[in-house]
Amino acid sequence: MTDLFKNAGFFLDGEKLELFEKYYEILSFYNEKFNLTAITEKSEVYLKHFVDSLTGAKFINGDFLDVGSGGGFPAVPIKILKPELKATLLEATGKKCEFLRELIKELGLKNMEVICGRAEELAHDKFYREKFEFCTARAVAALPALCEYCLPFVKKGGKFVAYKGDAEKEISDAENAVKILGGRLEKTEKIDLSGNLRTIIVISKENKTPEEYPRANAKIRKKPL
């Protein structure tokens, strides 16, 4: 599996490789119980979850919040690569929160916290609102909705890093949302992972998000910004 990382430009030491191997074993063990991923073949898990999660890591250079962490992607791979960062994992499903806490414990990762809650509610809590240098999200929602979930957590001067597939239309659709929520599209980077197109979207937070956002989940889904 080492070559999968190397081919993508990630040269990991033995300790980090051992952590990823242990991560795979834990994920496989708990997957049936917690419904964490439909991808189960080892090389596919490494490529489409582990390596994919690392593609946005270079844009994350400070403490970060991961929205919709699920099986731990992209937060846990980023944490393995950059153990000095503090990571907060936000997940709405109780069973997945249980898995994430067990995963962190078994991997021995420090400065990680799991919060069980909904982004559209927690973003109105003054303890979390505009408190994070970086925010990440992967495979959670369409980009306009994703911006509304995530940008309220990012402090002015911080960045939201979104993981997407072929995202040209989503990026265009999200222009209004980004502007309303106080952001600016900084850059996009397309990556070919063995024939799988990925797009990393970096949005800078330039202004405070208006207090009315995020709206209730039903409104976000029904009427995107």
C-alpha positions in Angstrom: 0.0 0.0 0.0 3.0 2.3 0.4 3.1 2.8 -3.4 -0.4 4.3 -3.3 0.9 7.1 -1.1 4.1 7.5 -3.0 2.4 7.7 -6.3 0.3 10.6 -4.9 3.3 12.4 -3.6 3.1 11.4 0.1 6.2 9.8 1.6 5.3 8.5 5.0 7.5 7.1 7.7 7.0 3.7 9.2 5.1 4.9 12.2 2.5 6.7 10.0 2.2 3.7 7.7 1.5 1.5 10.7 -1.2 3.9 11.9 -2.9 3.7 8.5 -2.7 -0.1 8.6 -4.3 -0.1 12.0 -6.9 2.4 10.8 -7.8 0.0 8.0 -8.2 -2.9 10.4 -10.4 -0.9 12.8 -12.5 0.4 10.0 -13.0 -3.1 8.6 -13.9 -4.5 12.0 -16.5 -1.9 12.8 -17.9 -1.3 9.3 -20.7 -3.8 9.4 -22.0 -2.6 12.7 -21.7 1.2 12.0 -22.3 1.3 8.2 -19.2 3.5 7.7 -18.3 2.8 4.1 -19.4 0.9 1.0 -15.8 0.7 -0.1 -14.2 -2.4 1.6 -11.4 -3.7 -0.7 -8.1 -2.8 0.9 -6.4 -1.0 -2.0 -9.7 0.9 -2.7 -9.9 2.0 1.0 -6.4 3.2 0.8 -6.8 5.1 -2.4 -10.3 6.4 -2.2 -10.4 7.2 1.5 -6.8 7.5 2.9 -4.9 9.0 0.0 -7.9 11.0 -1.1 -8.2 12.6 2.4 -4.6 13.7 2.2 -5.0 15.6 -1.1 -6.3 18.6 0.8 -3.9 18.4 3.7 -1.4 20.9 2.3 -4.0 23.6 2.6 -4.6 23.0 6.3 -1.9 24.5 8.5 -3.7 25.1 11.7 -6.4 23.7 14.1 -9.4 22.5 12.1 -13.0 21.4 12.3 -14.2 18.5 10.1 -17.9 18.6 9.3 -19.7 15.3 8.7 -16.7 13.1 9.7 -18.5 9.7 9.2 -15.7 7.1 9.1 -13.1 9.7 9.9 -12.5 11.2 6.5 -10.6 13.4 5.9 -9.8 14.4 9.5 -8.1 11.3 10.8 -5.8 10.8 7.8 -4.9 14.5 8.0 -4.2 14.1 11.7 -2.0 11.1 11.0 0.0 13.1 8.5 0.1 16.3 10.6 0.0 15.1 14.2 0.7 18.6 15.5 -2.7 19.9 14.5 -5.7 19.9 16.8 -8.8 18.4 15.1 -12.4 18.6 16.0 -14.7 16.1 14.4 -18.4 17.0 14.0 -20.8 14.1 13.2 -24.6 14.0 13.5 -25.0 10.2 13.8 -24.6 8.8 17.3 -23.2 5.4 16.2 -20.6 7.1 14.0 -19.5 9.3 16.9 -19.1 6.2 19.0 -16.9 4.7 16.3 -14.8 7.9 15.9 -14.1 8.0 19.6 -13.0 4.4 19.7 -10.9 4.9 16.5 -9.1 7.9 18.1 -8.5 5.9 21.3 -7.1 2.8 19.5 -4.9 4.9 17.3 -3.5 6.8 20.2 -4.1 10.2 18.6 -4.0 13.3 20.8 -5.7 16.7 20.6 -8.8 15.3 18.9 -12.4 15.9 19.9 -15.6 14.3 18.6 -18.8 16.4 18.8 -22.1 14.7 18.2 -24.4 17.3 16.7 -25.8 19.0 13.6 -23.7 21.7 11.9 -26.7 24.0 11.2 -27.4 24.1 14.9 -23.9 24.1 16.4 -22.8 27.0 14.1 -25.1 29.3 16.1 -23.4 28.4 19.3 -21.0 31.2 20.3 -18.5 28.7 21.5 -18.0 27.3 18.0 -19.1 30.0 15.6 -16.2 31.6 13.7 -13.7 29.9 16.0 -11.8 27.7 13.7 -8.8 28.5 11.5 -9.8 25.8 9.0 -12.8 23.7 8.2 -13.0 20.6 6.1 -15.8 18.6 4.6 -15.9 15.6 2.3 -18.9 13.9 0.5 -21.5 15.7 2.7 -23.7 17.8 0.4 -23.8 19.9 -2.7 -21.3 22.9 -2.5 -23.9 25.7 -2.0 -25.4 23.9 1.0 -21.9 22.8 2.2 -20.7 26.4 2.3 -23.7 27.3 4.5 -23.0 24.4 6.9 -19.2 25.1 7.1 -18.3 28.8 6.5 -20.1 30.0 9.7 -17.5 28.0 11.7 -14.5 29.6 10.1 -12.9 32.7 11.6 -12.1 35.7 9.5 -8.8 35.0 7.8 -9.4 31.3 7.9 -10.2 28.8 5.1 -12.8 26.2 4.2 -11.4 23.3 2.3 -14.0 21.2 0.4 -13.4 17.8 -1.1 -15.3 17.1 -4.3 -15.3 15.0 -7.5 -16.0 16.7 -10.8 -17.2 20.1 -9.4 -17.3 22.6 -12.2 -21.1 23.1 -12.0 -21.2 23.0 -8.2 -18.5 25.7 -8.0 -20.5 27.9 -10.4 -23.7 27.2 -8.4 -22.0 28.2 -5.1 -20.8 31.6 -6.2 -23.7 33.4 -4.6 -23.5 31.4 -1.4 -19.8 32.0 -1.0 -20.3 35.7 -1.3 -23.3 35.9 1.1 -21.5 33.9 3.7 -18.4 36.1 3.8 -16.1 33.9 1.6 -14.1 34.2 -1.5 -13.1 31.3 -3.8 -9.4 31.3 -3.5 -8.4 28.3 -5.6 -9.4 24.9 -7.0 -7.1 22.0 -7.6 -8.0 19.0 -9.7 -6.3 15.7 -8.9 -6.3 12.4 -10.8 -6.2 9.5 -8.3 -5.7 6.6 -10.6 -8.5 7.7 -12.9 -10.7 9.1 -10.2 -11.1 12.9 -10.6 -11.0 14.8 -7.4 -11.3 18.6 -6.8 -10.1 20.4 -3.8 -11.9 23.8 -3.3 -10.3 26.4 -1.0 -12.6 29.2 0.1 -11.1 32.1 2.2 -13.2 33.7 4.9 -13.0 37.5 4.3 -16.0 38.8 6.2 -18.2 37.7 9.1 -21.1 35.4 8.2 -24.5 37.2 8.7 -26.2 35.9 11.9 -29.1 34.3 10.1 -26.9 31.7 8.6 -26.9 28.8 8.6 -30.6 28.3 8.2 -32.6 25.2 9.2 -31.6 22.1 7.3 -34.9 21.9 5.4 -34.5 25.4 4.1 -30.8 24.8 3.1 -31.8 21.8 1.1 -35.0 23.2 -0.4 -33.7 26.6 -1.3 -29.9 26.8 -1.6 -28.4 30.3 -1.6 
